């Protein structure tokens, strides 16, 4: 039997020795866990509890860069639409208004293209999230 200590909520202390390979395996597993100690990790393994691992997927970095770029482009398009709308409302000339409407239509097509690009980028991510 192990030593008894009621301070931690776990009254019995158990000590053991393991091979270097198993120790390295536990250290590797511990590095992928969030807010865990070696003791709590081993306790969860012994008690057949789930061990939550944190996995960093570097492929998401590229996705985030693309999404950030699209966000910037959408902001730019929104500013352009606001400028054209202001110009349209201030202009009394019919020719200038028609020109402004054509520019807004071009920007609308650009927005549709960006929306399609967003859908293509996010489709695999959404499928992955909805699986789990």
Rosetta silent file (secondary structure, phi, psi, omega in degrees, C-alpha in Angstrom):
SEQUENCE: XXXXXXXXXXXXXXXXXXXXXXXXXXXXXXXXXXXXXXXXXXXXXXXXXXXXXXXXXXXXXXXXXXXXXXXXXXXXXXXXXXXXXXXXXXXXXXXXXXXXXXXXXXXXXXXXXXXXXXXXXXXXXXXXXXXX
SCORE:     score description
SCORE:     0.000 S_00000001
   1 L     0.000  150.675  179.486    0.000    0.000    0.000 S_00000001
   2 L   -87.218  178.659  178.706    1.087    3.562   -0.644 S_00000001
   3 E   -74.621  149.067 -177.764    1.400    6.515    1.720 S_00000001
   4 E  -101.553  131.145  178.565   -1.796    8.267    2.816 S_00000001
   5 L  -146.124  111.219 -175.588   -2.272   12.057    2.257 S_00000001
   6 L   -88.079   -3.599 -176.742   -5.764   13.607    2.498 S_00000001
   7 L   -66.492  -34.589 -173.429   -4.722   17.155    1.494 S_00000001
   8 L   -91.238   -9.335 -174.719   -5.031   16.587   -2.276 S_00000001
   9 L    90.259   -7.342  175.291   -8.293   14.661   -2.385 S_00000001
  10 L  -119.237  100.386 -168.799   -6.352   11.585   -3.425 S_00000001
  11 L   -71.385  -18.122 -174.842   -5.496    9.805   -0.179 S_00000001
  12 E  -117.787  132.951  177.609   -2.977    7.243   -1.501 S_00000001
  13 E  -102.426  130.970  179.118    0.374    7.915   -3.126 S_00000001
  14 L  -124.210  134.044  178.251    1.735    5.232   -5.435 S_00000001
  15 L  -117.783  148.015 -178.811    5.235    5.224   -6.912 S_00000001
  16 L  -152.610  165.629  175.267    6.500    3.183   -9.825 S_00000001
  17 L  -118.052  142.306  178.347    9.364    2.943  -12.298 S_00000001
  18 L  -133.312  166.112 -179.544    8.932    2.853  -16.078 S_00000001
  19 L   -72.413  163.076  178.470   11.237    2.514  -19.070 S_00000001
  20 H   -61.307  -40.116  179.276   12.762    5.522  -20.809 S_00000001
  21 H   -60.652  -46.386 -179.493   10.601    4.874  -23.883 S_00000001
  22 H   -66.799  -37.527  178.231    7.376    4.911  -21.854 S_00000001
  23 H   -62.996  -46.068  179.152    8.514    8.012  -19.962 S_00000001
  24 H   -63.299  -36.302  176.479    9.229    9.845  -23.234 S_00000001
  25 H   -63.078  -42.722  178.067    5.843    8.721  -24.544 S_00000001
  26 H   -66.681  -40.883  178.357    4.174   10.183  -21.444 S_00000001
  27 H   -63.098  -42.116  178.096    6.160   13.434  -21.725 S_00000001
  28 H   -62.824  -44.063  178.409    5.138   13.732  -25.381 S_00000001
  29 H   -63.555  -41.215  179.977    1.501   13.089  -24.456 S_00000001
  30 H   -63.855  -36.121  179.982    1.736   15.613  -21.615 S_00000001
  31 H   -66.815  -21.352  179.519    3.066   18.292  -23.992 S_00000001
  32 L   -94.659   -2.686  178.910   -0.121   17.896  -26.058 S_00000001
  33 E   -97.585  152.948 -179.368   -2.397   18.226  -23.034 S_00000001
  34 L  -104.628  131.003  175.685   -3.579   21.515  -21.674 S_00000001
  35 L    54.164   48.012  179.107   -3.155   22.423  -17.990 S_00000001
  36 L  -125.980  152.159  171.451   -2.164   18.948  -16.849 S_00000001
  37 L  -104.553  167.018  177.441    0.532   17.572  -14.622 S_00000001
  38 H   -59.475  -40.489 -179.209    2.203   14.220  -15.088 S_00000001
  39 H   -62.319  -45.794 -178.441    0.266   12.923  -12.062 S_00000001
  40 H   -67.497  -34.697  177.132   -3.124   13.999  -13.416 S_00000001
  41 H   -64.033  -49.289 -179.852   -2.300   12.514  -16.835 S_00000001
  42 H   -62.952  -39.210  178.014   -1.306    9.146  -15.355 S_00000001
  43 H   -59.630  -44.113  179.231   -4.374    9.235  -13.085 S_00000001
  44 H   -64.921  -39.948  179.415   -6.650    9.719  -16.103 S_00000001
  45 H   -64.564  -45.700 -179.092   -4.946    6.885  -17.992 S_00000001
  46 H   -63.774  -37.939 -177.141   -5.235    4.503  -15.029 S_00000001
  47 L   -88.090    9.580  179.688   -8.907    5.414  -14.477 S_00000001
  48 L    55.045   38.624  176.175   -9.721    5.003  -18.200 S_00000001
  49 L   -94.867  158.601  179.168  -10.799    8.642  -18.481 S_00000001
  50 L   -69.731  138.695  174.988  -10.562   10.674  -21.668 S_00000001
  51 L  -110.720  116.755 -178.498   -7.352   12.625  -22.171 S_00000001
  52 L   -84.641  124.323  179.818   -7.927   15.759  -24.244 S_00000001
  53 E  -105.400  141.695  175.916   -5.075   16.499  -26.623 S_00000001
  54 L   -99.972  123.533 -179.020   -4.410   19.874  -28.191 S_00000001
  55 L  -117.765  123.501  177.973   -3.321   19.592  -31.814 S_00000001
  56 L   -96.187  118.440 -177.669   -1.934   22.607  -33.657 S_00000001
  57 L  -101.657  107.866 -176.787   -2.585   22.372  -37.382 S_00000001
  58 L   -67.818  -19.941  178.747   -0.156   24.582  -39.299 S_00000001
  59 H   -66.317  -21.340  178.672   -2.243   24.282  -42.468 S_00000001
  60 H   -72.485  -20.904  177.703   -4.772   26.560  -40.770 S_00000001
  61 H   -60.987  -44.719  179.124   -2.186   29.372  -40.786 S_00000001
  62 H   -62.838  -42.655  178.416   -2.448   29.652  -44.577 S_00000001
  63 H   -60.196  -44.857 -178.982   -6.244   29.632  -44.361 S_00000001
  64 H   -64.583  -36.590  176.651   -6.181   32.411  -41.768 S_00000001
  65 H   -63.427  -44.313  179.583   -3.862   34.495  -43.963 S_00000001
  66 H   -64.316  -42.291  179.347   -6.220   34.103  -46.917 S_00000001
  67 H   -64.182  -38.685  178.090   -9.253   34.961  -44.789 S_00000001
  68 H   -64.290  -40.449  177.552   -7.483   38.045  -43.448 S_00000001
  69 H   -64.069  -41.738  178.914   -6.682   39.133  -47.014 S_00000001
  70 H   -66.081  -39.609  177.890  -10.277   38.663  -48.094 S_00000001
  71 H   -59.059  -43.570  179.041  -11.461   40.630  -45.064 S_00000001
  72 H   -63.453  -42.350  179.439   -9.222   43.542  -46.078 S_00000001
  73 H   -64.370  -39.988  179.101  -10.507   43.413  -49.654 S_00000001
  74 H   -64.931  -39.005  176.765  -14.126   43.382  -48.468 S_00000001
  75 H   -62.543  -43.560  179.794  -13.478   46.443  -46.294 S_00000001
  76 H   -61.574  -43.382  179.520  -11.902   48.222  -49.272 S_00000001
  77 H   -63.374  -41.216  179.037  -14.882   47.377  -51.476 S_00000001
  78 H   -62.005  -40.863  177.662  -17.265   48.643  -48.777 S_00000001
  79 H   -63.415  -42.808  178.871  -15.402   51.960  -48.579 S_00000001
  80 H   -61.995  -42.056  179.268  -15.570   52.282  -52.377 S_00000001
  81 H   -63.241  -42.839  178.771  -19.319   51.593  -52.384 S_00000001
  82 H   -62.646  -40.544  178.558  -19.846   54.233  -49.685 S_00000001
  83 H   -64.861  -43.123  179.580  -17.822   56.789  -51.659 S_00000001
  84 H   -66.185  -37.613  178.988  -19.747   56.060  -54.853 S_00000001
  85 H   -63.988  -43.467  178.187  -23.078   56.270  -53.021 S_00000001
  86 H   -62.675  -45.347  179.003  -22.149   59.665  -51.586 S_00000001
  87 H   -61.952  -42.121  179.881  -21.014   60.876  -55.011 S_00000001
  88 H   -59.955  -45.310 -176.983  -24.204   59.510  -56.613 S_00000001
  89 H   -70.609  -29.694 -179.618  -26.416   61.353  -54.120 S_00000001
  90 H   -84.229  -25.450 -174.815  -24.508   64.642  -54.500 S_00000001
  91 L   -79.394  135.518  176.951  -24.260   64.537  -58.288 S_00000001
  92 L   -98.070  -14.675 -175.614  -27.023   66.134  -60.304 S_00000001
  93 L   -80.175  126.439 -178.888  -25.665   64.961  -63.669 S_00000001
  94 H   -62.817  -37.067  179.259  -27.413   61.870  -65.065 S_00000001
  95 H   -63.295  -42.249  177.770  -24.237   60.747  -66.869 S_00000001
  96 H   -65.790  -37.575  179.245  -22.255   60.780  -63.614 S_00000001
  97 H   -65.910  -41.250  178.594  -25.010   58.840  -61.852 S_00000001
  98 H   -65.166  -40.870  177.104  -25.011   56.157  -64.565 S_00000001
  99 H   -61.852  -41.787  178.053  -21.222   55.922  -64.342 S_00000001
 100 H   -63.700  -40.489  178.977  -21.474   55.527  -60.557 S_00000001
 101 H   -63.616  -38.462  177.914  -24.090   52.785  -60.954 S_00000001
 102 H   -64.841  -40.909  178.515  -21.809   50.889  -63.330 S_00000001
 103 H   -64.297  -39.646  177.850  -18.941   51.097  -60.838 S_00000001
 104 H   -64.923  -39.151  177.969  -21.234   49.826  -58.064 S_00000001
 105 H   -63.552  -39.196  176.348  -22.303   46.929  -60.305 S_00000001
 106 H   -63.315  -42.502  178.514  -18.625   46.068  -60.880 S_00000001
 107 H   -65.776  -35.412  177.469  -18.004   46.151  -57.145 S_00000001
 108 H   -63.296  -41.149  177.605  -21.045   43.953  -56.579 S_00000001
 109 H   -64.554  -38.799  176.913  -19.594   41.363  -58.946 S_00000001
 110 H   -62.249  -40.818  176.766  -16.300   41.572  -57.061 S_00000001
 111 H   -62.230  -41.817  178.685  -18.192   40.933  -53.813 S_00000001
 112 H   -62.685  -41.402  178.215  -19.891   37.880  -55.340 S_00000001
 113 H   -63.045  -41.503  178.941  -16.486   36.553  -56.432 S_00000001
 114 H   -66.740  -36.206  177.518  -15.076   37.057  -52.919 S_00000001
 115 H   -64.579  -41.847  176.498  -18.088   35.297  -51.420 S_00000001
 116 H   -62.689  -40.327  178.156  -17.474   32.321  -53.723 S_00000001
 117 H   -63.724  -42.257  176.811  -13.801   32.311  -52.707 S_00000001
 118 H   -60.849  -44.059  179.406  -14.791   32.348  -49.034 S_00000001
 119 H   -60.962  -41.959  178.865  -17.179   29.448  -49.572 S_00000001
 120 H   -64.744  -40.661 -179.322  -14.435   27.409  -51.280 S_00000001
 121 H   -69.184  -38.904 -173.605  -11.964   28.127  -48.482 S_00000001
 122 H   -87.500  -18.570 -177.230  -14.371   27.407  -45.648 S_00000001
 123 H   -54.953  -50.139  179.210  -16.141   24.335  -47.050 S_00000001
 124 H   -65.322  -33.330  179.443  -13.481   21.792  -45.934 S_00000001
 125 H   -67.047  -44.892 -179.794  -13.168   23.482  -42.537 S_00000001
 126 H   -63.321  -42.127  177.673  -16.915   23.416  -41.953 S_00000001
 127 H   -61.733  -41.614  179.749  -17.117   19.753  -42.957 S_00000001
 128 H   -64.355  -44.044 -179.415  -14.278   18.918  -40.571 S_00000001
 129 H   -65.762  -37.767 -176.636  -15.888   20.823  -37.681 S_00000001
 130 H   -75.466  -17.255  177.610  -19.291   19.247  -38.270 S_00000001
 131 H   -69.836  -41.174 -174.437  -17.822   15.721  -38.192 S_00000001
 132 L   -89.220    0.000    0.000  -16.704   15.962  -34.557 S_00000001
